[in-house]
């Protein structure tokens, strides 16, 4: 993977690698947008069909309460943790925004598990049957290291990673 680095930001390739790895490891995530100025990462998920306002409210409450319980149990001070649902004609977009500073891989794993539990078959995934990770624990450890490394760097470049016809693409926004 090649990342254009016009602004002389040496952390851009590391951030691009993290975003790419997260999309590969979590097929439920449709896009990831990292805003370095606000220090916010946005995870976007697609849900099959337009979801009713009642179902959205129930899912939003469940996700909010579950994440708040996680933050409480872990004694975490979280600056940003919000869910947005946008029902469209034939599908629904779910966006989870989170400050990068206290985000952990455990939290991302919990989020994915909660989404699978609450939204089940409506959650669109981009499963790759050819993708085989030999050692899942090692891969998770590597992702955790990459996330911690990116948290310590201040990038001046806003990147967005998305899926496009079975590939992961990273753009400089």
C-alpha positions as CSV (number, residue, x, y, z in Angstrom):
1,X,0.0,0.0,0.0
2,X,1.3,3.4,-0.9
3,X,0.2,6.6,1.0
4,X,0.8,10.0,-0.6
5,X,2.6,12.1,1.9
6,X,2.6,15.6,0.5
7,X,2.5,17.5,3.8
8,X,5.7,15.9,5.2
9,X,3.7,14.1,7.9
10,X,5.7,11.0,8.9
11,X,2.8,9.5,10.9
12,X,0.5,9.3,7.8
13,X,1.7,5.8,6.7
14,X,1.3,4.4,10.3
15,X,-2.2,5.8,10.5
16,X,-3.1,4.5,7.1
17,X,-1.8,1.0,8.1
18,X,-3.9,1.1,11.3
19,X,-7.1,2.1,9.5
20,X,-6.5,-0.6,6.8
21,X,-5.8,-3.3,9.4
22,X,-8.9,-2.3,11.4
23,X,-11.1,-2.6,8.3
24,X,-9.5,-6.0,7.4
25,X,-9.9,-7.4,10.9
26,X,-13.4,-6.1,11.5
27,X,-15.5,-6.8,8.4
28,X,-18.5,-5.0,10.0
29,X,-16.9,-1.6,9.7
30,X,-17.7,0.1,6.4
31,X,-15.5,3.2,6.8
32,X,-13.1,4.8,9.3
33,X,-12.4,8.5,9.4
34,X,-9.7,9.9,11.6
35,X,-9.9,13.6,12.2
36,X,-6.5,14.6,13.7
37,X,-7.5,18.2,14.6
38,X,-10.4,17.1,16.8
39,X,-8.7,13.8,17.8
40,X,-11.8,11.9,16.9
41,X,-12.2,8.7,15.0
42,X,-15.5,7.8,13.3
43,X,-16.5,4.3,12.6
44,X,-19.3,3.9,10.1
45,X,-21.5,0.7,9.8
46,X,-24.2,-0.1,7.3
47,X,-27.5,-1.8,8.3
48,X,-29.7,-3.6,5.8
49,X,-33.0,-1.8,5.1
50,X,-34.3,1.3,6.6
51,X,-34.8,0.8,10.4
52,X,-37.8,2.1,12.2
53,X,-37.4,5.0,14.6
54,X,-38.5,2.8,17.5
55,X,-35.8,0.2,16.7
56,X,-33.2,3.0,16.3
57,X,-34.1,4.4,19.7
58,X,-34.0,0.9,21.3
59,X,-30.6,0.2,19.7
60,X,-29.2,3.6,20.6
61,X,-30.2,3.2,24.2
62,X,-28.8,-0.3,24.4
63,X,-25.5,0.7,22.9
64,X,-25.2,3.9,25.0
65,X,-26.0,2.1,28.2
66,X,-23.6,-0.7,27.4
67,X,-20.7,1.6,26.5
68,X,-21.3,3.8,29.6
69,X,-21.2,0.7,31.8
70,X,-17.9,-0.3,30.1
71,X,-16.4,3.2,30.7
72,X,-17.6,3.1,34.4
73,X,-16.2,-0.4,35.0
74,X,-12.9,0.6,33.4
75,X,-12.8,3.9,35.2
76,X,-12.4,5.7,31.9
77,X,-12.8,9.4,31.3
78,X,-14.2,9.7,27.8
79,X,-14.4,13.0,26.0
80,X,-16.4,11.8,23.0
81,X,-18.6,8.7,22.6
82,X,-21.6,9.2,20.4
83,X,-23.9,7.1,18.2
84,X,-25.7,8.6,15.2
85,X,-28.3,6.7,13.1
86,X,-29.3,7.9,9.7
87,X,-32.1,5.9,8.1
88,X,-32.1,6.2,4.3
89,X,-34.5,4.7,1.7
90,X,-33.0,1.3,1.4
91,X,-30.5,1.1,4.3
92,X,-29.4,2.8,7.5
93,X,-26.1,4.3,8.4
94,X,-24.7,4.0,11.9
95,X,-21.8,6.2,13.0
96,X,-19.9,5.8,16.2
97,X,-17.6,8.8,17.1
98,X,-15.0,8.4,19.7
99,X,-12.0,10.4,21.0
100,X,-8.8,8.7,20.0
101,X,-7.0,9.4,23.3
102,X,-8.7,6.8,25.4
103,X,-9.8,4.4,22.7
104,X,-8.7,0.8,23.1
105,X,-8.9,-2.4,21.0
106,X,-11.0,-4.0,23.8
107,X,-13.5,-1.2,23.4
108,X,-13.7,-1.8,19.6
109,X,-14.1,-5.5,20.2
110,X,-17.0,-4.8,22.6
111,X,-18.6,-2.4,20.2
112,X,-18.6,-5.0,17.4
113,X,-20.0,-7.7,19.8
114,X,-22.8,-5.3,20.9
115,X,-23.7,-4.5,17.3
116,X,-23.8,-8.2,16.4
117,X,-26.0,-8.9,19.4
118,X,-28.4,-6.0,19.0
119,X,-28.6,-5.7,15.2
120,X,-27.7,-9.2,14.2
121,X,-28.5,-10.0,10.5
122,X,-29.2,-6.3,9.7
123,X,-25.5,-5.5,10.1
124,X,-23.8,-5.6,6.7
125,X,-20.4,-7.3,6.8
126,X,-17.8,-7.7,4.1
127,X,-16.5,-11.1,5.0
128,X,-13.5,-12.3,3.0
129,X,-13.4,-16.1,2.8
130,X,-9.8,-16.0,1.5
131,X,-8.6,-13.9,4.4
132,X,-6.8,-16.2,6.9
133,X,-5.1,-14.9,10.0
134,X,-2.8,-17.5,11.4
135,X,-2.6,-16.2,14.9
136,X,-5.5,-14.1,15.9
137,X,-4.0,-13.2,19.3
138,X,-0.8,-12.0,17.6
139,X,-2.9,-10.0,15.1
140,X,-4.9,-8.3,17.9
141,X,-1.7,-7.5,19.8
142,X,-0.3,-5.9,16.7
143,X,-3.5,-3.9,16.2
144,X,-3.3,-2.7,19.8
145,X,0.4,-1.7,19.4
146,X,-0.5,0.2,16.2
147,X,-3.4,2.0,18.0
148,X,-1.2,3.0,20.9
149,X,1.5,4.3,18.5
150,X,-1.0,6.4,16.6
151,X,-2.4,7.9,19.8
152,X,1.0,9.2,20.6
153,X,1.5,11.0,17.3
154,X,-0.2,14.2,16.2
155,X,-1.0,14.0,12.5
156,X,-1.8,17.0,10.3
157,X,-3.6,14.9,7.7
158,X,-7.2,13.6,7.8
159,X,-7.5,10.1,6.5
160,X,-10.5,8.1,5.6
161,X,-10.4,4.3,4.9
162,X,-13.2,2.5,3.2
163,X,-14.2,-0.6,1.3
164,X,-14.4,-0.5,-2.4
165,X,-15.2,-3.6,-4.4
166,X,-13.5,-6.0,-2.0
167,X,-10.5,-3.8,-1.4
168,X,-9.6,-1.4,1.4
169,X,-8.7,2.1,0.2
170,X,-7.3,5.0,2.2
171,X,-7.7,8.6,1.1
172,X,-6.3,11.9,2.3
173,X,-9.5,13.8,3.0
